[in-house]
Amino acid sequence: MSDPAARKAPAPAARQAAEAAAVARFRLRLTKGTHIAVGPGRIELLEAVRDAGSIIAAASDLGMSYRRAWMLLDDLNRCLRAPVVESVHGGAQGGGSRLTATGLELVRLYRRIEQTAARACGEDIEALKALLD
């Protein structure tokens, strides 16, 4: 009987083709004056906090310092009418952080805009891909 892990691993040619495939990525940013209020990095950080349950774990998962993550979230909080992250006290793990209703809504809207843009531009994206080598 063959090794299950070996069956799951893509063949080198398939892996190479996947790595070489063209992918369109929308990078929406909302600015407030010269300041980036909302952007893909901040949304990714919010999703990491949502998934990890703490700013420290989210920062670690994203390969950034806690200080950098905290500064990005603080900056985001100052740009919005309501905070996006709140502290959770107590519990078995001693607390953590979670997204507020505003934080959850911000992530939902941002990702929906990305999906809508990708659908609306689908034909043009495919035409651009066809121009690639």
C-alpha positions as CSV (number, residue, x, y, z in Angstrom):
1,M,0.0,0.0,0.0
2,S,1.3,3.5,-0.9
3,D,2.0,6.3,1.6
4,P,-1.1,8.6,2.0
5,A,1.1,11.7,2.2
6,A,2.7,10.8,-1.1
7,R,-0.7,10.6,-2.8
8,K,-1.6,14.1,-1.6
9,A,1.6,15.8,-2.7
10,P,1.3,17.3,-6.2
11,A,3.7,16.1,-8.8
12,P,6.6,18.4,-9.4
13,A,5.3,19.5,-12.9
14,A,1.8,20.2,-11.4
15,R,3.4,22.2,-8.5
16,Q,5.5,24.2,-10.9
17,A,2.5,25.0,-13.1
18,A,0.5,26.1,-10.1
19,E,3.3,28.4,-8.9
20,A,3.6,29.9,-12.4
21,A,-0.2,30.5,-12.9
22,A,-1.2,34.2,-13.2
23,V,-3.4,35.4,-10.4
24,A,-5.2,38.7,-10.3
25,R,-5.2,40.4,-6.8
26,F,-7.1,43.5,-6.0
27,R,-5.4,45.8,-3.5
28,L,-8.1,48.2,-2.4
29,R,-6.9,51.0,-0.2
30,L,-9.1,53.7,1.4
31,T,-7.1,56.9,2.2
32,K,-7.9,59.7,4.5
33,G,-5.8,62.6,3.3
34,T,-2.4,61.1,2.7
35,H,-3.0,58.4,5.3
36,I,-4.0,54.8,4.4
37,A,-7.1,54.2,6.5
38,V,-8.0,50.7,5.3
39,G,-5.9,48.4,3.1
40,P,-5.1,44.7,2.5
41,G,-2.5,44.4,5.2
42,R,-4.8,45.8,7.9
43,I,-7.6,43.5,6.8
44,E,-5.3,40.5,6.8
45,L,-4.3,41.5,10.4
46,L,-7.9,41.7,11.5
47,E,-8.6,38.3,10.0
48,A,-5.5,36.9,11.9
49,V,-6.8,38.4,15.2
50,R,-10.2,36.9,14.5
51,D,-8.7,33.5,13.8
52,A,-6.0,33.5,16.5
53,G,-7.9,35.2,19.3
54,S,-5.0,37.5,20.2
55,I,-2.9,40.2,18.8
56,I,0.3,38.5,19.8
57,A,-0.6,35.2,18.0
58,A,-1.9,37.1,15.0
59,A,1.3,39.1,14.7
60,S,3.3,35.9,15.0
61,D,1.2,34.2,12.4
62,L,1.9,37.1,10.0
63,G,5.6,37.3,10.8
64,M,5.4,40.8,12.3
65,S,6.2,42.2,15.7
66,Y,3.5,42.7,18.3
67,R,4.4,46.4,18.3
68,R,3.8,46.7,14.6
69,A,0.5,44.8,14.8
70,W,-0.6,47.0,17.7
71,M,0.3,50.2,15.9
72,L,-1.6,49.1,12.8
73,L,-4.7,48.3,14.8
74,D,-4.4,51.5,16.9
75,D,-4.1,53.5,13.6
76,L,-7.1,51.7,12.2
77,N,-9.1,52.4,15.3
78,R,-8.3,56.1,15.1
79,C,-9.5,56.2,11.4
80,L,-12.9,54.6,12.2
81,R,-15.9,55.7,14.2
82,A,-15.7,52.7,16.4
83,P,-12.9,50.3,17.5
84,V,-12.3,47.1,15.5
85,V,-10.6,45.0,18.2
86,E,-11.5,44.6,21.9
87,S,-9.7,42.9,24.8
88,V,-11.2,39.8,26.3
89,H,-10.3,39.3,30.0
90,G,-10.0,36.0,31.9
91,G,-10.8,32.5,30.7
92,A,-8.6,29.4,30.6
93,Q,-5.9,31.1,28.4
94,G,-6.0,34.4,30.4
95,G,-7.8,36.5,27.8
96,G,-7.0,37.8,24.4
97,S,-8.5,39.9,21.7
98,R,-11.5,39.7,19.4
99,L,-13.0,41.7,16.6
100,T,-15.8,44.0,17.5
101,A,-19.0,44.2,15.3
102,T,-17.3,47.0,13.4
103,G,-14.2,44.9,12.8
104,L,-16.2,42.0,11.6
105,E,-18.2,44.3,9.3
106,L,-15.1,46.0,7.9
107,V,-13.6,42.6,7.0
108,R,-16.9,41.4,5.4
109,L,-17.3,44.5,3.3
110,Y,-13.7,44.6,2.2
111,R,-13.8,41.0,1.1
112,R,-17.1,41.4,-0.6
113,I,-15.8,44.4,-2.6
114,E,-12.8,42.3,-3.7
115,Q,-15.1,39.5,-4.9
116,T,-17.5,41.9,-6.7
117,A,-14.6,43.6,-8.4
118,A,-13.1,40.3,-9.5
119,R,-16.5,39.2,-11.0
120,A,-17.1,42.5,-12.7
121,C,-13.6,42.5,-14.3
122,G,-13.4,38.7,-15.1
123,E,-13.3,39.0,-18.9
124,D,-10.7,41.8,-18.8
125,I,-8.6,39.8,-16.3
126,E,-8.6,36.8,-18.5
127,A,-7.6,39.0,-21.5
128,L,-4.7,40.4,-19.5
129,K,-3.6,36.8,-18.5
130,A,-3.7,35.8,-22.2
131,L,-1.1,38.5,-22.8
132,L,1.4,36.9,-20.4
133,D,4.1,34.6,-21.5
